[in-house]
Amino acid sequence: MWEVIFDLETKKFFDDTGTSDPADLGVSVLSLYQRELNDNFAEVSGKMYSFWEKDFDHMWKLFQNADRIIGFNSLSFDVPALRPYAPAGFAKLNHFDILDKIVEIQGRRTSLNSIAKETLGNTKTDHGSNAIKYWLAGDPESLRKLQYYCEMDVDITKRIYDFGLKNRYLKYIDHWNNVRTVEVDFSYPSNSSSVQSSLF
């Protein structure tokens, strides 16, 4: 079994585009962690990759070969943001959106940082608005910071997913500053099988 955990950063804010469509934002960098799982769904090996826009053609096969593609708010944001770049069928792959699962249960949204803080005791390394500033700056140091930020978001997403998979709950702070616990089931369906290869 293969999993891909991914995140991306955009070139623009919504205010810059005048629309609410993520596809209009442009993608600067995408980071993903590809890992192999054994029969007990334990990680055997894994590697972090980062792709700049010019290198996107090299990353689609990693998604294609994944039995599960894991993200946070990925169905509402990341997948639509990739629409101008992605091959036909990308949105139909086996995407697993952590936030989508939480909303199904709780009926409300929360942030990756809120879950990371209460569940893992960690916070994000930077702010999303800085990622766009780094891209616009364009110098080597700013681009290094941008890639690092994206990779660290992937790492946090992976650790949140693994925590939920193992412990079957996540914690976060709600809008009233109360700590909430949500029970989750991130396990694979018993009849899980990969159907990715026919979609590209």
ZIKA-V274368 format. One record per residue. N is the residue number from 1. RES is the residue in one letter. SS is DSSP state (H for helix, E for strand, L for the rest). PSI is psi in whole degrees, -180 to 180 (* if undefined). BURIAL is I if it has 16 or more other C-alpha atoms within 10 Angstrom, else O. Layout:
n->{N N}
res->{RES RES}
ss->{SS SS}
psi->{PSI PSI}
burial->{BURIAL BURIAL}
This chain:
n->{1 2 3 4 5 6 7 8 9 10 11 12 13 14 15 16 17 18 19 20 21 22 23 24 25 26 27 28 29 30 31 32 33 34 35 36 37 38 39 40 41 42 43 44 45 46 47 48 49 50 51 52 53 54 55 56 57 58 59 60 61 62 63 64 65 66 67 68 69 70 71 72 73 74 75 76 77 78 79 80 81 82 83 84 85 86 87 88 89 90 91 92 93 94 95 96 97 98 99 100 101 102 103 104 105 106 107 108 109 110 111 112 113 114 115 116 117 118 119 120 121 122 123 124 125 126 127 128 129 130 131 132 133 134 135 136 137 138 139 140 141 142 143 144 145 146 147 148 149 150 151 152 153 154 155 156 157 158 159 160 161 162 163 164 165 166 167 168 169 170 171 172 173 174 175 176 177 178 179 180 181 182 183 184 185 186 187 188 189 190 191 192 193 194 195 196 197 198 199 200}
res->{M W E V I F D L E T K K F F D D T G T S D P A D L G V S V L S L Y Q R E L N D N F A E V S G K M Y S F W E K D F D H M W K L F Q N A D R I I G F N S L S F D V P A L R P Y A P A G F A K L N H F D I L D K I V E I Q G R R T S L N S I A K E T L G N T K T D H G S N A I K Y W L A G D P E S L R K L Q Y Y C E M D V D I T K R I Y D F G L K N R Y L K Y I D H W N N V R T V E V D F S Y P S N S S S V Q S S L F}
ss->{L E E E E E E E E E L L L H H H H L L L L H H H L L E E E E E E E E E E E L L L L L E E E E E E E E E E H H H H H H L H H H H H L L L E E E E L L H H H H H H H H L L L L L L L L H H H L L E E E H H H H H H H H H L L L L L H H H H H H H H H L L L L L L L H H H H H H H H H H L L H H H H H H H H H H H H H H H H H H H H H H H H H H H H L E E E E E L L L L L E E E E E L L L L L L L L L L L L H H H H L}
psi->{144 138 149 126 128 163 160 163 151 166 -21 162 160 -35 -26 -24 -24 10 174 16 117 -25 -19 -5 -26 139 125 -47 146 130 144 150 116 132 152 137 147 -171 -19 11 27 145 127 -42 158 155 139 135 150 139 125 164 -41 -16 7 -31 -23 -8 -16 -32 -31 -39 -44 -37 -2 139 -25 134 115 133 -180 117 26 -35 -32 -22 -62 -47 -47 -36 -29 -4 -43 -16 -30 149 159 135 -9 -43 -18 -2 175 75 139 106 112 -46 -39 -40 -39 -43 -37 -36 -46 -23 11 157 161 174 157 -40 -39 -43 -43 -42 -46 -31 -42 -17 19 164 166 154 -16 -177 144 -34 -31 -29 -40 -39 -39 -43 -44 -33 -48 -3 161 -41 -41 -40 -34 -43 -38 -47 -43 -44 -45 -43 -37 -32 -38 -43 -43 -42 -43 -44 -35 -45 -47 -38 -47 -38 -42 -43 -13 27 159 157 148 169 128 -176 -19 12 27 143 126 149 131 128 134 155 101 11 158 144 149 -25 25 135 154 130 24 -38 -24 -3 -7 *}
burial->{I I I I I I I I I I I I I O O O O O O O O I I I I I I I I I I I I I I I O O O O O O O O O O O O O I I O O O O I O O I O O I I I I I I I I I I I I I I O I I I I I I I O I I O O O I O O I I I I I I I I I I O O O O O O O I O I I I I I I I I I O O O I O O O I O O I I O I I O O O O O O I I O I I I I I I I I I I I I I I O I I O I I I O O O I I I I I I O O O O O O I O O I O I O O O O O O O O O I O O O O}
